[in-house]
Amino acid sequence: MLHAVYRCGVVTTVTSVLLWAAATAAIPAEPENTIRIRSDALETDIEGNTAEFSSNVRVERGDAWMEADRLKLYYRRDQRLEAPQQFEAAGVEKIEAWGEVRIRYRAISAFADRAVYDPGTDTLTMEGDNTRVARGENSISGARIELKGADNDMTVVGGGTRRVTAVIAAGSGWF
């Protein structure tokens, strides 16, 4: 298995850097389309088509950001270039984050123990004891929350002793 480890900015293999650059080259260098990922460490598995960022991970894109303890990108080698504004254009099949996941997009904040984003279906699935989505004084929580697409269709499921809980502030409307 071809394997590379990056720590504190020290590159241990040029091959991984070239593959990573090729995977992200399809995204134009426009501010709203630039994806910036920062972490204390990066480990890639070239044969497994994954890149795992760990410790103090922060992902930024436009006016959205996500923080987590760990983040793993699953990417394709056969990159599709027809949609440069999407994660798919970078060959990303799935993004998994775990460990105190925090997401902010415009006025919406989300919190979970684990989150999985599927760019193909534009679906974000969050799970864990601390799973919650909030906007202003309004919030909804459950064991599992699934947000679908730009319309923000939401499915919330309780689990075990955890029930779905919605808090709607008087006069504020809904999400």
C-alpha positions, -999 to 999 in steps of 0.1 A, spaced: 0 0 0 14 34 -10 11 56 20 21 92 29 21 111 61 23 149 65 31 165 98 35 202 106 39 211 69 68 186 62 60 167 30 72 131 30 63 122 -6 60 143 -37 36 118 -53 9 125 -28 12 162 -33 9 158 -71 -22 136 -67 -38 159 -42 -31 189 -65 -46 170 -94 -77 162 -74 -83 198 -64 -71 215 -97 -106 215 -112 -119 240 -87 -114 276 -99 -94 299 -77 -124 322 -71 -130 331 -34 -165 315 -32 -152 282 -48 -119 278 -30 -118 250 -5 -92 256 22 -85 227 47 -62 232 77 -51 207 102 -21 196 123 -16 164 103 -26 149 70 -23 112 61 -31 99 26 -37 65 13 -32 66 -25 -44 31 -33 -74 36 -10 -81 71 -26 -84 88 8 -69 118 26 -74 120 64 -68 153 82 -64 152 120 -62 175 150 -77 210 148 -93 205 114 -109 235 98 -125 235 63 -136 268 47 -154 275 15 -171 308 8 -192 318 38 -193 283 52 -169 265 76 -166 232 94 -144 222 124 -137 187 137 -111 166 154 -107 145 122 -119 147 86 -115 121 58 -120 127 21 -128 99 -2 -119 108 -38 -120 93 -73 -91 91 -96 -114 96 -126 -122 132 -119 -153 147 -135 -146 183 -147 -181 194 -158 -192 210 -126 -162 231 -113 -182 248 -85 -190 214 -68 -169 191 -46 -175 165 -72 -153 184 -96 -124 177 -73 -132 140 -74 -146 140 -39 -170 111 -34 -177 116 4 -164 136 33 -166 122 68 -159 143 99 -159 131 135 -151 144 170 -169 176 181 -181 185 146 -192 221 142 -206 235 110 -216 271 102 -233 282 70 -248 317 69 -271 319 99 -273 281 105 -251 263 130 -249 225 133 -232 203 159 -226 166 159 -203 138 170 -201 126 134 -210 141 100 -210 127 65 -214 148 34 -223 132 0 -217 157 -28 -235 134 -53 -268 138 -35 -259 170 -17 -268 154 16 -253 161 51 -260 134 77 -251 141 113 -252 117 142 -244 114 179 -255 125 214 -249 162 207 -266 164 173 -283 198 169 -291 224 142 -298 259 153 -308 292 136 -310 322 159 -330 311 190 -346 282 171 -331 247 173 -338 211 166 -320 181 180 -321 143 177 -299 113 175 -296 117 137 -303 147 114 -302 146 77 -302 178 56 -308 174 19 -299 198 -9 -302 236 -12 -338 235 0 -326 223 34 -352 195 36 -346 180 70 -352 146 86 -347 142 123 -348 109 142 -345 102 179 -328 71 192 -327 51 224 -338 75 252 -331 105 230 -362 120 215 -365 147 187 -367 181 204 -376 214 186 -373 248 202 -391 276 184 -388 311 198 -420 331 200 -424 353 170 -393 340 152 -409 317 128 -392 284 118 -358 278 102 
